[in-house]
Amino acid sequence: MPHDQLNHAMLEIPRVLIVDDERHVTSLLRYKLESAGIAVHTANDGRAGFESALACIPDLVVVDFHMPYMNGIELARAMHGHPTTAETPVVVITAHAHCLRDEDLVDTNVCELLPKPFSPKDLLKTIHEILNTETV
């Protein structure tokens, strides 16, 4: 493949940032998403997640609700307030979706609340739907 086509193909690979303080979750999701041809970045807390989002400029962020330093909604709100990540869609995974009200999601780009326990297969399907990409 010529260099220009290779660079163009590389630009089309979706980039997903996974932010979760449970390393086994980030490892499992990294494996599942990378196996599906998605470039994955990870962070282990909300503050590091925000810094990573600004550095890698992901196409989508998957974030756990309960994390140290900044919870998932606070991270989504910070991203929404920054010009670099203001339009980046966010999927929140949580065991407490029933506790979140519509007003909690104001000034965020949260487009999906995925209840725990969740299937990595369902998460992958959700990611492809949001990014309008094809499954591998």
Stockholm file with secondary structure:
# STOCKHOLM 1.0

chainA/1-136         MPHDQLNHAMLEIPRVLIVDDERHVTSLLRYKLESAGIAVHTANDGRAGFESALACIPDLVVVDFHMPYMNGIELARAMHGHPTTAETPVVVITAHAHCLRDEDLVDTNVCELLPKPFSPKDLLKTIHEILNTETV
#=GR chainA/1-136 SS CCHHHHHHHHHTSCEEEEECSCHHHHHHHHHHHHHTTCEEEEESSHHHHHHHHHHHCCSEEEEESSCSSSCHHHHHHHHHTSTTTTTCCEEEEESCGGGCCGGGGTTSCEEEEEESSCCHHHHHHHHHHHHTCCCC
#=GC SS_cons         CCHHHHHHHHHTSCEEEEECSCHHHHHHHHHHHHHTTCEEEEESSHHHHHHHHHHHCCSEEEEESSCSSSCHHHHHHHHHTSTTTTTCCEEEEESCGGGCCGGGGTTSCEEEEEESSCCHHHHHHHHHHHHTCCCC
//
